[in-house]
Amino acid sequence: MGRIKTMFVKRTTEKLFEKHPDAFGKDFTANKKSVSSLVGGNPSKKLRNTIAGYATRLFLKREARAL
């Protein structure tokens, strides 16, 4: 079984996807930079990485559905 993401992480990622759909892609490192610039304040390193990882996973899932 995988790790469970909190509702805060899921909600934040969904909001970022709605507002800035072109800011995310397949690359986790690029997504980390996008999250750092888009999230207000300075999120902790762990929170930033969790959101970026979830965003990467969502992007890949949505891309697979589009095919």
VENGIRA-V462147 format. One record per pair of residues at least 24 apart in sequence whose C-alpha atoms are under 10 Angstrom apart, sorted by the first residue. I is the first residue (numbers start at 0). J is the second residue. D is the distance in Angstrom with one decimal. If there is no record, write none. Layout:
<<I:J:D> <I:J:D>>
This chain:
<<4:49:8.2> <4:50:9.1> <4:53:8.2> <5:49:9.8> <7:46:10.0> <7:50:9.4> <8:46:7.9> <8:47:9.4> <8:49:7.3> <8:50:5.8> <8:51:9.5> <8:53:7.9> <8:54:9.5> <9:49:9.7> <9:50:7.7> <9:53:7.6> <9:54:8.9> <9:57:10.0> <10:50:9.8> <11:38:8.7> <11:50:7.6> <11:54:9.7> <12:38:9.8> <12:49:9.6> <12:50:6.1> <12:51:8.1> <12:52:9.7> <12:53:7.2> <12:54:6.1> <12:55:9.9> <12:57:8.9> <13:50:9.8> <13:53:9.6> <13:54:8.2> <13:57:9.1> <15:50:9.7> <15:54:8.8> <16:54:7.8> <16:57:9.2> <16:58:8.9> <20:58:9.3> <23:51:8.7> <23:54:7.2> <23:55:7.2> <23:57:9.7> <23:58:7.2> <24:54:8.3> <24:55:6.5> <24:56:9.5> <24:57:9.6> <24:58:6.3> <24:59:8.0> <24:62:9.7> <25:52:10.0> <25:54:9.0> <25:55:5.8> <25:56:8.2> <25:57:9.6> <25:58:6.8> <25:59:6.6> <25:62:9.5> <26:51:9.4> <26:52:9.4> <26:54:10.0> <26:55:7.0> <26:58:9.9> <27:51:6.4> <27:52:6.3> <27:53:9.4> <27:54:8.5> <27:55:6.1> <27:56:9.2> <28:52:9.2> <28:55:9.6> <29:55:9.6> <30:54:7.4> <30:55:7.0> <31:55:9.5>>
